[in-house]
Amino acid sequence: MSDSTYSPEITDVVIAAFGGINAAGRASGHQAYRRIIYDALSPVQQAELQNELANLTNQPPHEVLNNSLVRAWDDDCPDLRGWNPEGMIFNELQREDTDAEFNIDNGINRNIYRETHKRCDVQSAGQIPTGFDVASLYNSKHHPRGLQLALYAAADALGNLGMNADDIKQHMRPDDIAVYMGSTAGQLDMQGFGGMLCAPLLGQRNTSRQLPMGISTMPADFINAYLLGNTGATGSNNGACASFLYNLRMALDDIRSGRRKLVLAGNSEAPLIPGIVEGFNAMGALATEERLQKLEGKNYDQQPDFRKASRPFAHNVGFTLAESAQCFVLVSRDTALELGLNILGSIGDVFIHADGYKRSISAPGIGNYITLGKAMASAKRTLSKTALGDDALQKSFVQAHGSSTPQNRTTESDMFNRLAKEFGIADWPVCAVKAHLGHSISAASADQLLMTLGSWQHGILPGITTASEIAPDVHQSHLTIPLSHTKVSTEEIPVCFINSKGFGGNNASAWVLSGQASREHLKTLVTEAEWHSYIARNEKIRESQQHYLSAVAKENLPLPYRDKEAQPEPDDIELTADGMKLPGWAERVRF
């Protein structure tokens, strides 16, 4: 469906809700976005946000700012439990020098190991705010952190939707629903693949949970099994750091084709564990403590400013790993109107291309020029038929991949600059939210979409406040890359391009229309009576949504986790040649 010659209807696929958690805080209520633009908020808004973050983390309000966004390793970083609490230090098992290959202990042959320690070169990350404990919100025993965060993201999205899982089932068939959510690296902590691989070396037994819980599609599986009771479509498309846009593309095609009415699309990544950090560091991809010291002109015994470790398009030395889980509820236009769901924006299109021949599998290539060029052409062609007209691209901005590496700042800025010139854009605003959040791998472009929705709600484009100047090798003759938060009106920026680049040549670009512009256009497609009927239904949805947002701002709510829910048995289903009826669903599955 997504092709440069296909001109879609802009409001085919509507963003009805979002939820999640990242280094800035909770997604719903735009809490995470407000944390990023904190300096641009009024004193009253700042105090309100601090109180919300204090409730989220059980921390004093005056400490929450220092305990969020990119920062030095937390002493209680959940994924570092069991390692050294003073920093990221990990155990490395080595054979002791001994003449005997085995030591006989109670008749059992055992390798002799000694424990060694190594201080990680990387000392900063985009960590979930200190004190937030998702594991305490449901029966999370033995769950890897990535699955915990995925369940929280989906639960937050459903609360923000204004409809719970049972409500949804009364309006849709199982075939109408899909969940596309996963991770790039899988779950590599000790409860997942990490434990499965390490257990024999540690003299421990593997458990029956470690292998299945480590699989990269398990975030979708847990949402299906324990939150939604979903029997519709499921899965995840892995495209390295562009994975969310791959899942968004599946959701877009599913809804636009009529196969689905409602899709939960997102990603969950919890990569802050020693093995993953060391792996990225071995590639020379991360901002190490030593590199940051040199960048800031400090000696080896002087601590660099870890809060400014991520500096997209500025003088930088590598990216900063982060954890995040984000989930978006996407629905068809007709479903949004029928149920009165919020219209927060609409997905124009998503384009995915490889790089072709490459000198290095991790190096950027030409595929991203294709994806963004197609996205811009698609937006121009589609929006020229709307009230935005032929100059729609002049009212757009970009959420850059902005990984904070020297190579990315030159290659991505060259692409933006050249395409802006070709499409007649003089000063294209470029945002790079990894400056504040770090790089959450598969969830990175989901973070970008989340911050885009925040900009449309609050009228502020986040600046790269971690840098004092743009690097001289950045191409910007047709770009505006703000270093401070910039106030704008929603009418000035109704179109956003979200760009993502992944290792291996996984390039993806999407374009999205603001909620205000989407609603204005949608009104032209229905009668006045139909629109007023939608508004009436939407009031009830907003009431339900506001009830959730007010409650979750005051305290962390238990997740609607159903691990004791009875599994349907074969005798519980009504089966015919035409389909089957399932308990809890108002309509049948159609064969």
N, C-alpha and C positions, 0 to 999 in steps of 0.2 A: 504493500500500500504506500509506503514512504518512498517516493521517487521524485526526481526533479521535474518530471513532466506532469505530476499529479497535483491538482490544486484542490485542497480539502476545504470543507466548510470550517471556519475557525472555531466555532463553538460546538463541534462534534463531541469533543472530550473535555469535560469540565473537572477542575480541581475542587472537590467538595469539602475536604478536610485534610489535616496533616497532624502528625504527632511524632515525638521522638525525644532524644536526649543527646547532647554533645558537650564539648568543653565549655560552652557558654551557658548551658542550662537546658530547661525543658523547651520543647518546640512549641506546644500549644500556648495560646495567649501571647505569642511572639516574645516569650521570655528570653530565649537564646538570642534573638535578634536585638532586643533592647539592651542585653548585656554588652553586645558588640559596640553599639552606638551610645554607650552609657554617657560619654562626655558631651553628647549633643542633646541629652534629655534635660528637662527642667529639674530644679531641686526637688519638687514634689514627686515627679516621676522617678527620679533616682532613689529617693527614700522608699517608694513603693516597690521598686525592683529589688532593692536590698532586702526588704522584709520577705519578699517572695522567695528569693534565693536562700535566705536563712531558714525558711520553712522547708524548702526542698532538701537542704543539707544538714539541718540540725546544727548549724554553726551560728555564732553571733553575727548580726548584720554588718558590723564593722570589719569582719574578716572575709566576707564572701567574695569581695572583689579580688583579693590576693589569691583566693583559692579557686579561681576559675580561669578559663582561656589557656593559652599556651603558657607553661611555667616549668620551673624545676620539678623533678620527680617528687610526688607526694610521699611522705613517709609511710602512709597507709594505702598506697596504690594497690587496689584489690588484686591485680594480676601479679603483683610482686610479693604477695604474702608467702612466707617461707624462705624468702631470700633475705638479703641484708637490708634492714630498715633505713639505713643511712644513705641509700642511693641505689642505683640499679647494679647489684652485684649478684652474680650467679655461680652456681656450683658446677664445677667441671670434674667429672670422675676420671681418674687416671690410675693405671696399674702402678703399684709400688714396685720398685726394683727388688726383686727377690729371686733366689735360685730356684725356689719351688714354684712350679706353674700354678699349683692349686694349694690351698690350705685346707686341711681336713678338720672340719668342725662338726663334732657330733655325727660323724659318719657321712657328712654332706660335702661334696666338692664345691667350693665357692671361690670366685675370683677375689683377690684382695684389692680394694680400692682405697685411695685416700682422697680427702676432700680438699680442693683448692679453690681459690677465690680470685675473681678478676673484676675490677671496677670498669663498668661500661664507659666507652668513649663518649656516648651520647647521654646527656644529663637533663634533657627537657622533652616535653611531649604535650600534646593537647589532650589532657585528661578530663574525664567527667568531673564536675565540681566536687571538691573534697567533702566527704561526709554523706554524699548521696549513696544509699545502699539499696539498689533495686532488689537484691536477693531477699531483703526483709519484707517485701511487699506481696510475696506469694510463696508457695511451697516449692522452693528452688533447689532442693537437695540434689547434688551431683550435676547441676546444669552448668555448662561452660558460660563464661561471661557474655559472649556474643549472643547466645540464645536468651539470656536474661534481658539484655538490652533490646533485642528484637521484640520480645513479648511486651516490654514497656512501651516501645514505639507504637506498636499496633494498638495497644490498649489506650494510649494517649490519643491516637488518631480517631478511634471509635468514640471516645468521650467528646472530642472536639467536633465530631460529625453530628452529634445530636440524636443519634440512633444507636442502639446496642445490637448485638448479634441476633437476638431473638426478633427484634423489630424488623431487621433486614430480611429474615427468613419468611416473614409474613407477606412480603411484597415481591419476592423473587423466587425463581426456580434455582436449584443447585447449579444448573448449567449457566446461569446468569452471572456467576461470581468466580473470580480468580484471585489468587495470591501469588505474586511474583516478588520474592524477597530472598536474598542470600548473602553470601560473603565471598570475598576473593580468596582469602587464605584458608577458609574453613575455620574451625575452632581448634586452635593449636595449644590451648592451655592444658593443664593436667587432667581436666575432666573430659577432654576430647582427644584429638589425634596426638597431642603432645604427650599425654599420659600413656596412650597406647604404645607409642614408640619408645618412651623412656622406661616404662615399668620393668622390662627384662633387665635393663642395665642397672637399675636401682635395686634389684633383688626383690621386686614386688610382682604381684600377679596382675595381669590385665583384667579389666572388668568387662562385663557384657555391654556397658553403656558407652565406653570410650570411642569405639569405632563409629557407631551410628551418629553419636552426638557431634563428631568432628566433621561430618560431611557438609559441604558448602551450601547445600540447599536446605539444611535443617531449620534455619529461621522461618521459612515458609511452612515447613512441616509442623513446627511447634505452634504457629499461629492458627493453622488449620485445626489441629487436634485439640488445642487447649483454650483457645479464645473463641473461634468462630464456629467450630463444628462443621467446617466447610467440606463439601464433597464435590465442589466444582474444580476448575482447572488449578494447577499449582506448578511451581518450579522456580527457576532462576537462571538467568543468562549471564555467564561470567565473562566479563570483558576487562579484567584487571581494574585499573583505576577509573575506567569509564563504565563500570558495571551497572550503576544506577540508571544511566541513560539507556543501556541495553534493555533493562527491565521496563523502563518507561516506554520504550519503543514497542515491546510486546503488548503492554497494556493499551497503548494507542491503537495498534492494529486490531487487537481483539474487540475493542469497543467500536471502532469505526466500521468494522466489518459486520457488526451486529451479533457476534458470537457471545459477547459479555455485556452486561449492563453496569457492573461495579467491579473494580479491580483495586486491590491493595498492592501498591508497588513501592518498593524501597530496598534498603540494604542495611546490614548490621555488621560492623567490623570492630573487633577488640584486639588490635595487634600489639598492645603494649606488654609484651612478654619477651624475656631475654633472647630467645632464639630468633624471633622475627626481627627485633631491633639489630641484633648482630648480623643477620643476613643482609639487611638493607645497608648497614654500615660497611660490610665487606665490599659492596658494590661502589662505595664512595658516594652514596646518594644522600646521606644525612648530614645535618648540621651538628658536628661534634663539638664538644667543649673546647678543644684545642683550636679548631677552625674559628669558632666564635671569638676566642681570645685574640687571635691574630687579626680578625676583622675589626675588632674594637681597639686594637693597639694595646692589649693588656698582657701582663706577664702570666706565666703558667700557674702562679699561685694566686692570681686574681680571678674572681668569679665573673664571668661575662653576664650580660643582662639576658637571662633565659626567656624573659617575657617578650623579647624582641628577636627570638631565634628565627622566626619565619618572616622573611622580608621579600615578598614577591616584587619583581621588576626593579628592585633596588640592589645595592651591593649585598650579595648573599653568598652562602657557602653550602647550601643543601637544604632539603626539606625536613619538616618536623612531623613525625608520626603522631597520629591522633586516634581516638576511639569515638565512634558515633553510631547511632542507629536512628534512621528516619523512615517514616512510612506515610505515604500519600494515598488518600482515597479518591480515585478517579471514577467518574460516572458519565454515562451518556447524557446528552442534552435533554432528551425526553425524560430520563430518570430523574434528573435534577428538577425539572419542572413538575413532574408528577408527585414527587415526594417533598417538594419544597426545600431541597437541600441548598446550602450556601454555594454561591458561585464565586470562588476566590481567584479564579483565573482559568485559562483554557490552553490546552497544549496544541500548538500549531503543527509541528512535525519534528521528527527526530531522524537524523542521518548518521549512518555508521560506515566507516571505510577503513581499510587496511593501508599500510604504507608502501606496499610493493617491496622491491629489493632493499635491503638494509645493510649498512656496515656493522651495526651492532643491534641486537635484539632490544636493548633498553633505550636506544637513542630515538629521539623524535624524527618523524619523516614527513612525507608530503600528504599523507591521508587526511590530516586535519585541515589542510587547505580545501580539500574537496568537501568535507562535512560542513564546514562553516560557510563556504561559498554556496552550497546547495541550500542551507538553512536560510541564508540571506535572500537568495533568489525566491525561495518558496514564500517567505514572509512578504517580500515586495509584491509578488504576483497575487497572493491571497488578499492582503490588506488593501491593495489598490481598489478592490471592489467594495470596501467598507467606507465608513465615514472618515477613517484615517487617511485615505487617499494615497496618491503616488509618493508622498513624502513621508510615509510611515517609518522608514528606516532612519530618518532624521530625528525621530522621537524614540530611539532605542538606546539601550545600553548593553554592556557585556559583563557577564560573570565569568571571568577568566579561570582557566585551570590554575594558573599562578602558583606553581608548586614551590617556588623559592629556591630554584637552582639556577646557576649561571647560564646553563644551556637553555632552560625554559624561557628565561626572560628575553633572550634574543630571538629565539625561533617563534615563540607565540606572539611576541610584539610585532615581529616582521609580518606574520600572517594577518593580524588585526589591521595593521597599518596599510598594507597593500590592498586588502579587501575593502577597507573603508574608502580608500582613494578611488577604487574602481566603481564602487556603488555611490560615489558622490557624497560621502559623509566627511565633514570638515573636522569636527571635534567629538570623537566617539568616546563617551564615558566608559571607563574600564574599572570594574571592581575585582578584588582578589581577596576573598574572605578567609583563605588559608592563613593570611597574616595574623588572624585572631584565633582560628580554630585548629590550625595544623592540617595535616593531610590524613584523612580518614579512609584512604584507599577506596574500597568499593562504594562507600557512602559519601565520597567527596562531592560529587555533583548533586547529590540529594541535599547536602548542606548548602550548596549554591542556590538551588531552587528555594529552599526554606528562607534564605536571606533575601531572595528576590521578592517573595511574598511579603516579607517584613517591610521592605522598602516601599512597596505599593500601599501598605497599610499606614506607615508612619511618615512617608515622604522624605526619607534620608538615605542617600547612597553611602554605604560604609567606605571609608578611606583606608589607605594603607598606613595606619598611624604608627606602625613599628619601624618605619624608615624616615629618614630626614631628607632624602633626595632620591630621585630616580637615577638608576645607573646610566652612564653615558652611552653604553652600547645598546640601550633599549630604543627601538624604532617607535617614534611617537609624533611624527609630523601631522598625522590625522587623528591623533588620540588625545584624550584627556585622562590622565591617571592621577586621581586626587590622593593626596597624602593626609587629608583630613576629611571628616564626615561632611557631606554636602547636602544641604536642604534643597529639595525639589518638590514640585507638585506632581501628583499622579498623572495628570494630563501631559506633563512634559516627557514622561518615560513609560508609556503604555506597553512597550515591547521590550522583551529581554531575550538575549541569546546566551545560552548556557553552554560552555565549552569544556570538554574533557579529553585528556590524553592519557593513555595507559601503556605500560610496558608491553612490548611485543607488537606494537602497531595497532592498538585498540583505540581508535579515534571516534568520538561522537560529539555531535552538536545538535542542540534543540532550540526552538524558539517558542516563546510563551507570551500570551496576551494577558494583560492585567485584568483583575476582576471587574473593575469599573468599565473598561472598554468592552469586556466580554458581555456584561449585562446590557450595556447600551446597544450592542449589536444584536444580542438575542431578542431584545424587545422588538426589533424590526422583523423578526421571523415568526412572531405569534400575534394573535389578535389582542386587543386591549383587555378584553374579558379574560383571556387565558393568562395574561401577565398579572392581572389583579388577583386571580385565583392562586397563582404561584406565590405572590407576596403574602397572601393570607396563610398559606401553608408554611411558608418560610418563617413567619413569626413564631410558630410553635417550635420549629427546629432551633431557632435562635434562643428561645427560652430554655430549652433543654441544654443547648451548648453553654449558655451563660451560667446555668446551674453547675455544670461540671467545672468550668473555668474558675468560678468563685470558690468552689470547694477545694480544687487541687492547688490553688494559690495559697491556701491556708495550711494544708497538710498533705502529705503523700497518701494517696488513696490506695487501698489494696487492689491488686490487679484482678480483673474478672476471670480468674484462672480456674478451669474446670477439670482438674485431674481426677475427680471422683465421678465425673459424668458417665452414666452407663453407656457403653458402646452398643450401637444397634446390632442385634443378632439377626441371622437370616429369617427367623420366624417373625421378626418385627416389621419386615418390609412387605408391601403389597406389590407383587411382581406379575406383570403381564407382558405380552409381546410388544406392547406399545411403550412401556416404560415401567417406572416403579415409584411408589410413595414411601417417603422416609419419615420417621418420627421427628416432629419439630418443624417440618417444612410445610408451608401452606400449599405449595404446588408440587407436581410430580416431576421426576426426571424423565425426559422424553428420549426414547431410543431412536 
